[in-house]
């Protein structure tokens, strides 16, 4: 199980869109140095997470197991609040007017909540790389998050994968 490192990587990627939004605000205010730093940092976070998922899924991955699933549904449809967090920096027209005493604690609180509550499965940047997040039910009546490159449209099937952490499975096929 890659619990700690995988969760940190997924959480970092879940908050990376905020960095891209801050970069847009910085560019609008001709603060290109900050824009480049934010874009580079956010891109690195996304690439590290994709690397973690691909390495875990690859040939040197931990032993895979078969997981029977009974139900499946998209895992990212109730996240309007997270999208608002991504867009909040755009509500401030001037980069110098951003109240960092509010913004930084807000981002840290979001990161802690995403890390501890398994909310990191809303990850639009990983979707650009072809990763999908599903809520799947098991015969034991436990709901888990499945991360997969496949489009899964029906339950009552078996998934071959590895545990990334509590209630998170990475499809390895």
C-alpha positions as CSV (number, residue, x, y, z in Angstrom):
1,X,0.0,0.0,0.0
2,X,1.3,3.4,-1.0
3,X,-1.0,5.2,1.4
4,X,1.0,8.3,2.5
5,X,2.9,9.2,-0.7
6,X,0.0,8.4,-3.0
7,X,-2.4,10.5,-0.9
8,X,0.1,13.5,-0.8
9,X,0.5,13.3,-4.6
10,X,-3.2,13.1,-5.2
11,X,-3.9,15.9,-2.8
12,X,-1.2,18.1,-4.4
13,X,-2.7,17.5,-7.8
14,X,-6.2,18.3,-6.5
15,X,-5.1,21.8,-5.4
16,X,-2.8,22.4,-8.5
17,X,-5.6,24.1,-10.5
18,X,-5.5,26.9,-7.8
19,X,-1.9,27.5,-8.8
20,X,-2.8,27.8,-12.4
21,X,-5.6,30.3,-11.5
22,X,-3.2,32.4,-9.5
23,X,-0.8,32.3,-12.4
24,X,-3.6,33.7,-14.7
25,X,-4.2,36.5,-12.2
26,X,-0.4,37.2,-12.0
27,X,-0.3,37.4,-15.8
28,X,-3.2,39.8,-15.9
29,X,-1.1,42.0,-13.6
30,X,2.1,41.6,-15.6
31,X,3.8,39.7,-12.8
32,X,5.3,37.1,-15.2
33,X,7.9,35.9,-12.7
34,X,5.2,34.8,-10.3
35,X,3.1,33.5,-13.1
36,X,6.0,31.2,-14.4
37,X,6.8,30.0,-10.9
38,X,3.1,29.1,-10.2
39,X,2.7,27.4,-13.6
40,X,5.9,25.4,-13.2
41,X,5.1,24.4,-9.6
42,X,1.6,23.3,-10.5
43,X,2.8,21.4,-13.6
44,X,5.4,19.6,-11.5
45,X,2.8,18.5,-8.9
46,X,0.6,17.1,-11.7
47,X,3.5,15.2,-13.3
48,X,4.7,13.8,-10.0
49,X,1.2,12.4,-9.4
50,X,0.9,10.9,-12.9
51,X,4.4,9.4,-12.4
52,X,3.2,7.8,-9.0
53,X,0.1,6.4,-10.7
54,X,2.0,5.1,-13.7
55,X,4.8,3.6,-11.6
56,X,2.3,1.9,-9.3
57,X,0.4,0.5,-12.3
58,X,3.6,-0.5,-14.1
59,X,5.7,-3.7,-14.3
60,X,7.4,-3.1,-10.9
61,X,4.1,-2.4,-9.2
62,X,3.1,-4.2,-5.9
63,X,1.2,-7.4,-6.2
64,X,-2.3,-6.8,-7.7
65,X,-5.4,-8.3,-6.3
66,X,-8.9,-9.0,-7.8
67,X,-11.6,-6.7,-6.4
68,X,-15.2,-7.7,-7.1
69,X,-17.4,-4.6,-7.5
70,X,-21.2,-4.5,-7.5
71,X,-21.9,-0.8,-8.3
72,X,-20.1,2.0,-10.1
73,X,-20.7,5.7,-10.5
74,X,-18.6,8.8,-11.3
75,X,-16.8,10.1,-8.2
76,X,-16.4,13.7,-9.1
77,X,-19.9,15.1,-9.7
78,X,-20.6,16.7,-6.3
79,X,-17.7,19.1,-6.2
80,X,-19.0,22.5,-7.0
81,X,-17.4,24.0,-3.9
82,X,-14.0,22.8,-5.1
83,X,-14.5,24.4,-8.5
84,X,-15.3,27.6,-6.7
85,X,-12.0,27.3,-4.8
86,X,-10.2,27.0,-8.1
87,X,-11.9,30.1,-9.5
88,X,-11.8,32.3,-6.3
89,X,-8.5,34.1,-7.2
90,X,-10.2,35.4,-10.4
91,X,-12.5,37.4,-8.2
92,X,-9.6,39.7,-7.3
93,X,-8.6,41.8,-10.3
94,X,-5.3,43.0,-8.9
95,X,-2.7,40.5,-7.8
96,X,-1.3,42.9,-5.3
97,X,-4.7,43.2,-3.6
98,X,-4.9,39.5,-2.9
99,X,-5.1,39.1,0.9
100,X,-2.5,36.4,1.5
101,X,-3.4,36.2,5.1
102,X,-6.7,34.7,4.0
103,X,-5.7,32.9,0.8
104,X,-2.8,30.8,2.2
105,X,-4.7,29.5,5.3
106,X,-7.7,28.7,3.0
107,X,-5.5,26.7,0.7
108,X,-3.9,24.9,3.6
109,X,-7.3,24.1,5.1
110,X,-8.5,22.8,1.8
111,X,-5.4,20.6,1.4
112,X,-5.8,19.2,4.9
113,X,-9.5,18.4,4.3
114,X,-8.8,16.8,1.0
115,X,-6.0,14.7,2.5
116,X,-7.9,13.5,5.5
117,X,-11.4,13.1,4.0
118,X,-10.5,11.3,0.7
119,X,-11.8,14.3,-1.3
120,X,-8.7,14.2,-3.5
121,X,-10.6,12.1,-6.0
122,X,-11.9,15.3,-7.7
123,X,-8.9,15.8,-9.9
124,X,-9.7,17.5,-13.2
125,X,-6.0,17.7,-14.2
126,X,-5.6,13.9,-14.0
127,X,-8.7,13.7,-16.2
128,X,-6.7,15.5,-18.9
129,X,-4.2,12.5,-18.7
130,X,-7.1,10.0,-19.2
131,X,-7.6,9.0,-15.5
132,X,-11.1,8.4,-14.3
133,X,-12.4,8.3,-10.7
134,X,-15.3,6.1,-9.7
135,X,-17.2,5.3,-6.5
136,X,-17.5,1.5,-6.5
137,X,-19.5,-0.7,-4.2
138,X,-18.2,-4.0,-3.0
139,X,-20.1,-7.2,-1.9
140,X,-19.2,-6.2,1.7
141,X,-21.2,-3.0,1.2
142,X,-18.1,-0.8,1.4
143,X,-17.8,2.1,-1.0
144,X,-14.3,2.6,-2.4
145,X,-12.8,5.1,-4.9
146,X,-11.4,3.4,-8.0
147,X,-8.8,5.2,-10.1
148,X,-8.6,3.8,-13.6
149,X,-7.6,4.6,-17.2
150,X,-10.7,2.6,-18.4
151,X,-14.2,3.9,-18.8
152,X,-16.3,1.7,-16.6
153,X,-20.0,1.7,-17.3
154,X,-21.4,-1.2,-15.3
155,X,-20.9,-2.9,-11.9
156,X,-21.0,-6.6,-11.2
157,X,-17.5,-7.2,-12.5
158,X,-14.0,-7.7,-11.2
159,X,-11.2,-5.1,-11.2
160,X,-7.5,-6.1,-10.9
161,X,-5.7,-3.4,-8.9
162,X,-3.7,-2.4,-5.9
163,X,-4.6,-0.6,-2.7
164,X,-3.3,3.0,-2.8
165,X,-4.7,3.7,0.7
166,X,-7.8,3.4,2.8
167,X,-10.7,3.0,0.4
168,X,-8.7,3.7,-2.7
169,X,-8.0,1.2,-5.5
170,X,-5.8,1.8,-8.5
171,X,-6.8,-0.3,-11.5
172,X,-3.6,-2.0,-12.9
173,X,-5.0,-3.6,-16.1
